[in-house]
């Protein structure tokens, strides 16, 4: 019966206030044009008040078939109906509450809001008349509020709506809000101009400073920072900071202007509340992460301290002042890397739960992505690393040794975890993967020598018509003439092959220099001396290939076996 009486009252108001609606509508339109765009929310407020008296559907919520229906007046949510009451759906309850609220707000009563407790729930009343009924089923099941707290919140919202309704009827307060909004707009425009001017001035000053400092940063005559790149980066940073400040000022200006008028005040409060919530959430997150960050930092500091404890030992071994069994100058560098990497990885695993966001879905997604990338590329990476470790700890090759790997000769300058660097005597530096070094035959010219230096060898092929004793003697004489080649141990000649057309002679000697450039020079001088010696004794360096059998047999007679400079032993 109460609901039927409310509907009859509303229909009576609708019938008697038609002329009032038209008059107030014209007044609202005139006020809109007189106050301008900034006063648009005020016109909406006046029109909303007129609609409350004339049953305009401006503030009435449309019928909603959803299980929940909200009651909104002046853009404020008074209550949310979540269940039927006495056979009336939530949407119909919200519609009837809207109609009755419009009627009550159009009156000039005291506007006292009270909450009455009944068996069915809580009745929110205005000036002793029922405004809405909240049942236990209307309480949000996802929240932790009780029925009394929900009713108290609805009471508070109703009091605000009543106060703002009366404010919307007060022309002096509307004019005051309009003046404040106009003043805020002028200040906002001035701040925009000031920010833009400051942005240009700051960008010019920073560009000049960075250009001057970039020109001063030179290493060995080479400028580290390029002026155009620095200017681009500074300009981008200043523009980004300026636009961020402009966005913040625009946000605050809009929030302030909307808060000056009753109809748009909830929007302004939402904007201010959202910004404050973001600041509070960020601040709370930072403060909450500080203890965990402290623990993670402590773990990393302990790892760094442990590494520093081993550093003096590694330095002494690397300088050759000490040795610990398998740990010597050749293995100390890889051992240092392995131990340091293991300690840092252990520290990272221990500190992982204390890192901010480690339990978030984004952090887990990044972890999965990194794991997938490592899994896809780990086969080659692990293979190269394992090959490097084998080369280092088995001492197959060492830094400073002269080797021949896969057809390339040179001095080893770096034996890394994943590749080996070789510098030739021709101004080249070769970088070979450790897996290639492990899979190739390596000739080490420095490992089997007596004393300092390395092995130098060369191969010549001379026809069968030249006595082999003469060839060996000429090759040894060429080695003795070459600067840098040691006389002790003396050079030796080996006949490594008897081919179809010529025998193959290999000259092996030991040279003193250990750098790649001198070795290339020694080898070049040795080749030059070999040519000179052969020319002096009239022996042609040629490997004949026969197309047909000669008319006479080609052999070396016994009388010529010891032709000069060979000597009969």
C-alpha positions in Angstrom: 0.0 0.0 0.0 2.9 2.4 0.7 4.3 1.9 -2.8 0.9 2.5 -4.4 0.4 5.8 -2.3 3.8 7.0 -3.4 3.0 6.4 -7.1 -0.3 8.3 -6.7 1.5 11.2 -5.2 3.9 11.3 -8.0 1.2 11.2 -10.6 -0.5 14.2 -8.9 2.7 16.1 -9.0 3.1 15.3 -12.6 -0.4 16.5 -13.5 -0.1 19.8 -11.6 3.5 20.8 -12.5 3.4 20.7 -16.4 3.5 24.4 -16.7 6.2 24.8 -14.1 8.4 22.3 -16.1 8.2 24.5 -19.3 9.0 27.7 -17.4 12.0 26.2 -15.6 13.2 24.6 -18.8 13.3 28.0 -20.6 15.1 29.4 -17.6 17.6 26.6 -17.7 18.3 27.2 -21.4 18.8 30.9 -20.8 21.1 30.3 -17.9 23.1 27.9 -20.0 23.8 30.5 -22.7 24.5 33.2 -20.2 27.1 31.2 -18.1 28.8 29.6 -21.1 30.4 26.2 -21.4 32.0 26.3 -17.9 28.5 26.6 -16.4 27.1 23.6 -18.3 27.0 21.4 -15.1 25.0 24.2 -13.3 22.4 24.2 -16.1 22.2 20.4 -15.9 21.6 20.8 -12.1 18.8 23.3 -12.6 17.2 21.1 -15.2 17.5 18.1 -12.9 15.7 20.0 -10.2 13.0 21.0 -12.6 12.7 17.4 -13.8 12.2 16.3 -10.2 9.1 18.5 -10.0 7.8 17.7 -13.5 8.6 13.9 -13.7 11.1 14.3 -16.4 13.1 11.1 -17.0 16.4 13.0 -16.7 17.4 11.4 -13.3 15.2 8.4 -13.5 17.2 5.2 -14.2 16.0 3.1 -17.1 14.5 -0.2 -16.4 17.2 -2.8 -16.1 16.8 -6.5 -16.4 20.1 -7.1 -14.6 19.9 -8.8 -11.2 21.4 -5.7 -9.6 20.1 -2.1 -9.9 21.7 1.1 -8.5 19.8 4.1 -7.2 21.6 7.3 -8.5 20.7 10.8 -7.7 22.8 13.8 -8.8 25.4 11.3 -10.0 25.7 9.8 -6.6 25.0 6.1 -5.9 22.7 6.0 -2.9 22.2 2.2 -2.7 22.3 -0.9 -4.8 19.4 -3.4 -4.9 20.6 -6.9 -5.3 17.5 -9.0 -4.5 13.7 -8.7 -5.0 11.6 -7.4 -2.1 8.0 -8.4 -1.7 7.9 -9.8 -5.2 9.3 -6.5 -6.7 12.5 -6.9 -8.8 15.6 -4.8 -8.1 15.1 -2.8 -11.2 11.6 -1.9 -10.3 12.6 -1.1 -6.8 15.3 1.3 -8.1 12.8 2.9 -10.5 10.2 3.6 -7.7 12.9 4.9 -5.4 14.0 7.3 -8.1 10.5 8.7 -8.5 10.0 9.1 -4.8 13.4 10.7 -4.3 12.6 13.3 -7.0 9.4 14.2 -5.2 11.1 14.5 -1.8 14.0 16.5 -3.1 11.6 19.0 -4.7 10.2 19.8 -1.3 11.6 22.3 1.2 11.6 20.2 4.3 14.2 19.9 6.9 15.8 17.0 5.1 16.7 15.0 8.2 17.8 11.4 7.3 17.3 8.6 9.8 17.6 4.8 9.7 14.9 2.7 11.3 15.4 -1.0 12.1 12.7 -3.4 11.1 12.4 -7.1 10.8 12.6 -7.0 7.0 15.8 -4.9 7.1 16.7 -1.2 7.5 14.4 1.6 6.4 16.2 4.9 5.4 13.8 7.8 6.1 13.7 11.5 5.1 11.8 13.7 7.4 10.0 10.7 8.9 9.0 9.3 5.5 10.3 6.1 4.0 12.9 6.7 1.3 14.2 3.2 0.6 14.4 -0.2 2.2 17.6 -2.3 2.4 17.3 -6.0 3.1 20.1 -8.4 4.1 20.1 -9.7 0.5 21.1 -6.2 -0.7 24.5 -6.4 1.2 27.4 -6.9 -1.2 28.5 -10.5 -0.7 32.0 -9.7 -2.0 32.6 -7.0 0.6 33.0 -7.2 4.3 30.3 -4.7 5.2 27.2 -5.5 7.4 23.6 -4.4 6.8 24.0 -1.6 9.3 27.2 -0.3 7.6 25.4 -0.5 4.2 22.5 1.5 5.6 24.8 4.0 7.2 26.6 4.5 3.9 23.2 5.1 2.2 22.3 7.6 4.9 25.5 9.5 4.3 25.0 9.6 0.6 21.4 10.9 1.0 22.6 13.7 3.3 25.1 14.8 0.7 22.4 14.7 -2.1 20.0 16.8 0.0 22.7 19.3 0.7 23.8 19.5 -2.9 20.1 19.8 -4.0 19.7 22.8 -1.8 23.0 24.2 -3.1 21.8 23.9 -6.7 18.8 26.2 -5.8 21.2 28.8 -4.3 22.1 31.2 -7.1 24.8 32.9 -5.0 26.6 29.6 -4.3 26.3 28.7 -8.0 27.8 32.0 -9.0 30.6 31.6 -6.4 31.4 28.2 -7.9 31.4 29.7 -11.4 33.8 32.4 -10.3 36.1 29.9 -8.7 36.0 27.8 -11.8 36.8 30.8 -14.0 39.7 31.8 -11.7 41.0 28.3 -11.7 40.8 28.3 -15.5 42.8 31.5 -15.8 45.5 30.2 -13.4 45.6 27.0 -15.3 46.1 28.8 -18.6 48.9 30.9 -17.0 50.6 27.7 -15.7 50.4 26.1 -19.1 52.1 29.1 -20.7 54.7 29.1 -17.9 55.4 25.4 -18.3 55.8 25.7 -22.1 58.2 28.6 -21.7 60.1 26.9 -19.0 60.3 23.7 -21.1 61.9 25.6 -24.0 64.3 27.4 -21.7 65.3 24.3 -19.8 65.7 22.3 -23.0 68.0 25.0 -24.5 70.1 25.2 -21.3 70.5 21.5 -20.9 71.4 21.1 -24.6 74.1 23.7 -24.3 75.5 22.1 -21.1 75.4 18.6 -22.5 77.0 19.7 -25.8 79.9 21.3 -24.0 80.4 18.4 -21.6 80.1 15.9 -24.5 82.9 17.6 -26.4 85.1 17.4 -23.3 84.7 13.6 -22.9 87.4 12.2 -25.1 89.6 9.1 -24.8 92.7 8.9 -26.9 91.4 11.7 -29.1 88.0 10.0 -29.7 84.8 11.7 -28.6 82.7 9.3 -26.4 79.4 11.1 -26.9 78.0 12.4 -30.2 76.6 15.9 -30.0 73.5 15.3 -32.1 72.6 12.1 -30.2 72.9 14.0 -26.9 70.7 16.8 -28.1 68.1 14.4 -29.3 68.0 12.5 -26.0 67.9 15.7 -23.9 65.1 17.2 -26.1 63.1 14.0 -25.8 63.5 13.9 -22.0 62.5 17.6 -21.5 59.5 17.2 -23.8 58.4 14.0 -21.9 58.7 15.8 -18.5 56.9 18.8 -19.8 54.0 16.8 -21.1 53.8 14.8 -17.9 53.5 18.1 -15.9 50.9 19.4 -18.3 48.8 16.3 -17.9 49.0 16.5 -14.1 47.9 20.2 -14.2 45.1 19.4 -16.6 43.9 16.6 -14.3 43.9 18.8 -11.2 42.2 21.7 -13.0 39.4 19.4 -14.3 39.0 17.9 -10.9 38.8 21.4 -9.2 36.3 22.8 -11.8 34.0 19.8 -11.6 34.0 19.9 -7.8 32.5 23.5 -7.8 29.1 22.4 -9.0 26.7 20.0 -7.2 25.8 18.0 -10.3 29.4 17.3 -11.4 30.9 17.3 -7.9 30.9 13.4 -7.7 33.0 13.3 -10.9 35.5 15.7 -9.4 35.7 13.8 -6.2 36.2 10.6 -8.2 39.1 12.2 -10.1 40.7 13.4 -6.9 40.1 10.2 -5.1 41.6 8.2 -8.0 44.8 10.2 -8.1 45.1 10.0 -4.3 44.5 6.3 -4.4 47.3 5.9 -7.0 49.7 7.9 -4.8 48.7 6.0 -1.7 49.0 2.7 -3.5 52.5 3.5 -4.8 53.6 4.9 -1.5 52.3 1.9 0.4 53.9 -0.5 -2.1 57.2 1.2 -1.8 57.1 1.2 2.0 55.9 -2.4 2.1 58.7 -3.4 -0.2 61.5 -1.7 1.8 61.9 -4.6 4.3 62.1 -7.2 1.6 64.5 -5.0 -0.4 66.7 -4.7 2.6 66.9 -8.5 3.0 67.7 -8.9 -0.7 70.3 -6.2 -0.5 71.8 -7.9 2.5 72.1 -11.2 0.6 73.8 -9.5 -2.3 76.2 -7.7 0.0 77.1 -11.0 1.7 77.8 -12.5 -1.8 80.0 -9.6 -2.7 81.9 -9.9 0.6 82.5 -13.6 0.0 83.9 -12.9 -3.5 86.2 -10.2 -2.1 87.5 -12.7 0.4 88.7 -15.0 -2.5 90.1 -12.1 -4.6 93.5 -11.8 -2.9 94.1 -15.5 -3.2 93.2 -15.5 -6.9 95.4 -12.4 -7.5 98.4 -14.1 -5.9 97.9 -17.2 -8.0 97.5 -15.2 -11.1 100.8 -13.4 -10.5 102.5 -16.7 -10.0 103.2 -16.1 -6.3 101.3 -19.2 -5.1 99.6 -22.4 -6.3 96.9 -24.6 -4.8 97.3 -27.9 -6.5 95.0 -27.8 -9.6 94.6 -24.1 -9.3 97.5 -22.4 -11.0 98.1 -19.4 -13.4 96.4 -21.3 -16.3 93.3 -22.2 -14.4 92.9 -19.3 -12.0 91.0 -17.1 -14.4 88.3 -19.6 -15.4 88.1 -20.8 -11.8 87.5 -17.2 -10.6 84.7 -16.8 -13.1 83.0 -20.0 -12.2 83.2 -19.4 -8.4 82.0 -15.8 -8.8 79.1 -16.8 -11.1 78.1 -19.6 -8.8 78.0 -17.3 -5.8 76.0 -14.6 -7.6 73.5 -17.2 -8.9 73.1 -18.6 -5.4 72.5 -15.1 -4.0 70.0 -14.4 -6.8 68.1 -17.6 -6.0 68.1 -16.8 -2.3 67.0 -13.1 -2.9 64.4 -13.9 -5.5 61.4 -14.3 -3.1 62.3 -10.9 -1.6 62.3 -9.0 -4.8 59.3 -6.7 -5.4 56.7 -8.2 -7.7 58.3 -11.7 -7.6 54.9 -13.2 -6.9 53.1 -11.2 -9.6 51.8 -12.8 -12.8 53.9 -10.4 -14.9 57.1 -11.4 -13.1 56.2 -15.1 -13.5 55.6 -14.5 -17.2 59.0 -12.8 -17.7 60.6 -15.7 -15.8 58.9 -18.2 -18.1 60.0 -16.2 -21.2 63.6 -16.1 -20.0 63.5 -19.8 -19.2 62.2 -20.5 -22.7 64.9 -18.4 -24.3 67.7 -20.0 -22.3 66.3 -23.5 -23.1 66.3 -22.7 -26.9 69.8 -21.3 -26.9 71.4 -23.3 -24.2 72.6 -26.2 -26.4 75.1 -24.1 -28.3 75.9 -21.9 -25.3 76.5 -24.8 -22.9 78.5 -26.6 -25.6 80.8 -23.7 -26.1 81.2 -23.1 -22.4 82.0 -26.8 -21.7 84.6 -26.8 -24.5 86.2 -23.7 -23.1 86.4 -25.3 -19.6 87.9 -28.4 -21.0 90.6 -26.5 -22.9 91.4 -24.4 -19.8 91.5 -27.2 -17.2 93.2 -29.8 -19.4 95.8 -27.2 -20.4 95.6 -28.3 -24.1 96.6 -24.8 -25.1 97.7 -21.8 -23.1 97.9 -18.0 -23.6 101.1 -17.1 -25.4 101.7 -20.4 -27.1 102.1 -20.6 -30.9 99.6 -23.1 -32.4 98.1 -24.2 -35.6 94.3 -24.8 -35.5 92.2 -25.8 -38.5 94.8 -24.4 -40.9 95.3 -21.1 -39.0 98.6 -20.3 -37.3 99.2 -17.7 -34.6 99.8 -16.9 -31.0 97.0 -17.4 -28.5 96.1 -14.0 -27.0 92.9 -14.9 -25.1 91.5 -18.2 -24.0 87.9 -17.4 -23.1 84.9 -19.3 -21.9 83.2 -19.4 -25.4 86.0 -18.6 -27.9 89.7 -18.5 -28.4 91.5 -15.6 -30.0 94.6 -16.1 -32.2 96.8 -13.3 -33.5 98.8 -14.1 -36.7 102.0 -12.4 -37.7 100.2 -10.8 -40.7 98.2 -8.3 -38.6 95.1 -10.5 -38.3 93.2 -11.6 -35.2 91.2 -14.7 -35.5 88.3 -15.6 -33.1 87.5 -19.3 -33.2 84.6 -21.0 -31.2 85.9 -23.4 -28.6 83.9 -26.2 -30.0 85.9 -25.8 -33.3 89.1 -25.8 -31.3 88.0 -29.0 -29.5 87.0 -30.7 -32.8 90.2 -29.9 -34.7 93.7 -31.2 -34.6 95.9 -28.6 -32.8 99.6 -28.2 -33.5 101.4 -26.6 -30.6 104.7 -25.2 -31.7 105.6 -23.9 -28.2 105.0 -26.9 -26.0 107.8 -29.3 -27.0 110.7 -26.8 -27.3 113.7 -26.8 -25.0 114.0 -23.4 -23.3 112.3 -20.3 -24.7 110.8 -19.8 -28.1 108.9 -22.1 -30.4 109.2 -24.3 -33.4 109.6 -22.9 -37.0 109.2 -25.3 -39.9 108.8 -25.2 -43.6 108.4 -27.7 -46.4 110.1 -27.8 -49.9 109.9 -30.4 -52.7 112.9 -31.0 -54.9 113.2 -33.4 -57.8 114.8 -36.9 -57.5 117.8 -35.7 -59.6 119.1 -33.6 -56.8 121.0 -35.5 -54.1 119.0 -35.6 -50.8 122.2 -35.0 -48.8 122.9 -31.8 -50.7 119.3 -30.6 -50.1 119.5 -31.3 -46.4 122.8 -29.5 -46.1 121.5 -26.5 -48.0 118.4 -26.3 -45.8 120.4 -26.4 -42.6 122.8 -23.7 -43.9 119.8 -21.5 -44.7 118.5 -22.0 -41.1 122.0 -21.0 -39.7 121.9 -17.8 -41.7 118.5 -16.8 -40.4 118.6 -14.3 -37.4 116.5 -15.6 -34.5 116.9 -19.3 -35.2 118.8 -21.1 -32.4 121.9 -23.1 -33.2 121.2 -25.2 -30.1 119.1 -27.2 -30.5 120.3 -27.4 -34.1 117.9 -27.4 -37.1 116.9 -30.8 -38.5 115.6 -32.0 -41.9 113.1 -34.8 -42.3 112.0 -36.5 -45.5 108.3 -36.8 -44.9 107.2 -38.2 -48.2 108.5 -39.8 -51.4 105.9 -38.7 -53.9 105.6 -39.7 -57.6 107.7 -36.9 -58.9 109.7 -35.5 -55.9 110.6 -36.2 -52.3 109.3 -33.8 -49.6 111.7 -32.2 -47.1 110.6 -30.6 -43.9 113.0 -28.2 -42.1 112.4 -27.9 -38.4 114.2 -25.4 -36.2 113.6 -23.5 -33.0 113.3 -19.7 -32.8 113.6 -17.4 -29.8 110.8 -14.8 -30.3 107.4 -15.6 -28.9 105.4 -12.8 -30.4 103.4 -13.4 -33.6 105.0 -10.6 -35.6 108.7 -11.6 -35.1 107.8 -15.2 -35.9 106.3 -14.2 -39.3 109.5 -12.2 -39.9 111.7 -15.1 -39.0 109.8 -17.4 -41.3 110.0 -14.9 -44.1 113.7 -14.5 -43.6 114.1 -18.3 -43.5 112.3 -18.7 -46.9 114.5 -15.9 -48.4 117.7 -17.6 -47.2 116.6 -21.0 -48.6 116.2 -19.4 -52.0 119.6 -17.7 -51.7 121.4 -20.9 -50.7 119.9 -23.0 -53.5 120.7 -20.3 -56.0 124.3 -20.1 -54.8 124.8 -23.9 -55.3 123.0 -24.0 -58.6 120.1 -26.1 -57.5 116.8 -25.3 -59.1 113.8 -25.3 -56.7 111.4 -27.1 -59.0 109.2 -30.1 -58.6 109.0 -31.6 -62.1 105.8 -33.3 -63.3 106.6 -35.7 -66.1 104.3 -36.0 -69.1 106.3 -38.9 -70.6 109.3 -41.1 -69.6 112.6 -39.4 -70.3 115.0 -40.8 -72.9 117.6 -41.6 -70.2 117.1 -42.6 -66.6 117.3 -39.7 -64.2 119.2 -40.5 -61.1 122.0 -39.1 -59.0 125.4 -40.8 -59.6 127.3 -41.8 -56.5 130.1 -39.3 -57.3 127.5 -36.5 -56.8 126.1 -37.8 -53.6 128.2 -35.4 -51.5 128.1 -32.4 -53.8 128.9 -29.1 -52.0 128.1 -28.1 -49.5 127.4 -31.7 -48.3 130.3 -33.3 -46.5 131.0 -37.1 -46.3 130.8 -38.3 -42.8 
